[in-house]
Amino acid sequence: MRAVVQRVSRARVTVVEGVTERETGAVGLGLVVLVGVDRLDTEEDARWMSEKIAGLRVFEDAAGKMNRDVREAGGAILCISQFTLLGDLRKGRRPSFIDAMAPEPAKALYLRTCELMREGGLEVAEGEFRATMRVEIVNEGPVTLLLDSKGTF
């Protein structure tokens, strides 16, 4: 499982359906988490990812050091599925998505990751799986981190 995590002062996601849009999630201070599910991922990867995200110390304390996690900062999480994080660009210019999990089991693991973060006491807003979305992010810092449950980076 892969994720791009950004510390934000605010963010929102809207689903685009033809000429109409509807907001499915928004947060103020917090983290935007873009999640891609690998074809070999399991419940263990979802658990690792949710715990890692919840514990990231990327918010400043009174001394100005990144020492607080999202809960301590009073923030929330906006979690959005993004299979393109599994795109392989080592050859050619068109990404290969052979390592991405099939949609139905990927959706289940994405939703499980969100559920595990909620079980950990976090407020979690979501995008909509397999929808065309517009994501508006005000990256604070900027702070952007890459996570991979398999430790490939």
C-alpha positions as CSV (number, residue, x, y, z in Angstrom):
1,M,0.0,0.0,0.0
2,R,1.3,3.4,-0.9
3,A,0.3,6.8,0.3
4,V,1.2,10.5,-0.3
5,V,0.5,12.4,2.9
6,Q,0.3,16.2,2.9
7,R,-0.1,18.4,6.0
8,V,-2.8,20.9,5.1
9,S,-4.5,24.0,6.6
10,R,-7.6,23.0,4.6
11,A,-8.7,20.6,1.8
12,R,-11.8,19.3,0.1
13,V,-12.7,16.8,-2.5
14,T,-15.6,17.0,-4.9
15,V,-16.9,14.3,-7.2
16,V,-17.4,15.4,-10.8
17,E,-20.4,13.9,-12.6
18,G,-20.8,15.5,-16.0
19,V,-21.3,19.3,-15.4
20,T,-22.3,18.8,-11.7
21,E,-20.0,18.5,-8.7
22,R,-20.8,17.4,-5.2
23,E,-18.5,17.6,-2.2
24,T,-17.8,14.3,-0.5
25,G,-15.3,15.4,2.1
26,A,-13.5,18.4,3.6
27,V,-11.1,19.1,6.5
28,G,-9.6,22.2,8.0
29,L,-6.2,21.6,9.7
30,G,-5.0,18.0,9.1
31,L,-3.7,15.6,6.6
32,V,-4.7,14.7,3.1
33,V,-3.9,11.1,2.4
34,L,-3.8,9.8,-1.2
35,V,-3.9,5.9,-1.0
36,G,-3.0,3.4,-3.7
37,V,-3.6,-0.3,-3.1
38,D,-1.1,-2.9,-4.4
39,R,-2.3,-6.3,-5.7
40,L,-0.4,-8.1,-2.9
41,D,-1.7,-5.9,-0.1
42,T,-3.6,-7.4,2.9
43,E,-5.3,-6.3,6.1
44,E,-1.9,-6.1,7.6
45,D,-0.9,-3.4,5.1
46,A,-4.1,-1.4,5.9
47,R,-3.3,-1.7,9.6
48,W,0.3,-0.6,9.1
49,M,-0.7,2.4,7.0
50,S,-3.5,3.6,9.3
51,E,-1.2,3.4,12.3
52,K,1.7,5.1,10.5
53,I,-0.5,8.0,9.3
54,A,-2.1,8.4,12.7
55,G,1.3,8.6,14.4
56,L,3.1,10.9,12.0
57,R,4.6,13.8,14.0
58,V,4.4,16.5,11.4
59,F,2.6,19.3,13.3
60,E,4.5,21.9,15.3
61,D,4.6,22.0,19.0
62,A,5.0,25.2,21.2
63,A,8.7,25.3,20.4
64,G,8.1,25.2,16.6
65,K,9.3,21.6,16.1
66,M,7.4,19.0,14.2
67,N,6.5,17.0,17.3
68,R,2.8,16.5,17.3
69,D,0.6,14.0,15.4
70,V,-2.8,14.9,13.8
71,R,-4.8,14.0,16.9
72,E,-2.6,16.2,19.2
73,A,-2.9,19.1,16.7
74,G,-6.7,18.8,16.7
75,G,-6.8,17.9,13.0
76,A,-8.6,15.5,10.8
77,I,-7.8,13.4,7.8
78,L,-9.1,13.6,4.2
79,C,-8.5,10.1,2.7
80,I,-8.7,9.7,-1.1
81,S,-8.2,6.5,-3.2
82,Q,-5.6,7.0,-6.0
83,F,-4.7,3.9,-7.9
84,T,-2.2,5.9,-10.0
85,L,0.2,5.7,-7.1
86,L,0.9,2.2,-8.3
87,G,1.8,3.4,-11.8
88,D,5.1,2.0,-13.0
89,L,7.0,4.4,-15.2
90,R,10.4,2.5,-15.4
91,K,9.8,1.8,-19.1
92,G,8.3,4.1,-21.7
93,R,6.1,7.1,-21.0
94,R,2.7,5.5,-20.4
95,P,2.3,4.1,-16.8
96,S,1.6,0.4,-16.3
97,F,-0.9,-0.4,-13.5
98,I,-0.2,-4.1,-13.4
99,D,0.7,-3.9,-9.7
100,A,-2.6,-2.1,-8.7
101,M,-5.2,-4.3,-7.0
102,A,-8.4,-5.1,-8.8
103,P,-11.1,-2.5,-8.0
104,E,-13.4,-4.4,-5.6
105,P,-10.8,-5.8,-3.2
106,A,-8.9,-2.5,-3.5
107,K,-12.0,-0.6,-2.4
108,A,-12.4,-2.9,0.6
109,L,-8.8,-2.3,1.7
110,Y,-9.1,1.4,1.1
111,L,-12.3,1.6,3.2
112,R,-10.7,-0.6,5.9
113,T,-7.8,1.8,6.2
114,C,-10.2,4.7,6.7
115,E,-12.2,2.6,9.3
116,L,-9.0,1.7,11.2
117,M,-8.1,5.4,11.5
118,R,-11.6,6.1,12.8
119,E,-11.3,3.3,15.3
120,G,-8.1,5.0,16.4
121,G,-10.1,8.1,17.3
122,L,-9.5,10.2,14.2
123,E,-12.0,12.2,12.2
124,V,-11.8,10.9,8.6
125,A,-13.5,12.4,5.6
126,E,-13.3,10.5,2.2
127,G,-13.4,10.9,-1.5
128,E,-15.4,8.4,-3.5
129,F,-13.7,5.2,-4.8
130,R,-13.4,5.1,-8.6
131,A,-15.0,8.5,-9.2
132,T,-13.6,11.4,-11.1
133,M,-12.7,13.8,-8.3
134,R,-11.3,17.4,-7.9
135,V,-9.0,17.7,-4.9
136,E,-8.3,21.1,-3.5
137,I,-5.3,21.1,-1.1
138,V,-3.7,24.0,0.8
139,N,-0.4,22.3,1.7
140,E,0.9,23.8,4.9
141,G,4.7,24.0,5.2
142,P,4.8,22.5,2.6
143,V,5.0,19.1,4.2
144,T,4.6,16.1,1.9
145,L,5.6,12.5,2.7
146,L,5.7,9.2,0.9
147,L,4.7,6.0,2.7
148,D,4.9,2.4,1.4
149,S,3.8,-0.5,3.6
150,K,6.3,-2.8,1.8
151,G,9.2,-0.4,2.5
152,T,10.2,0.1,-1.1
153,F,11.0,3.7,-0.4
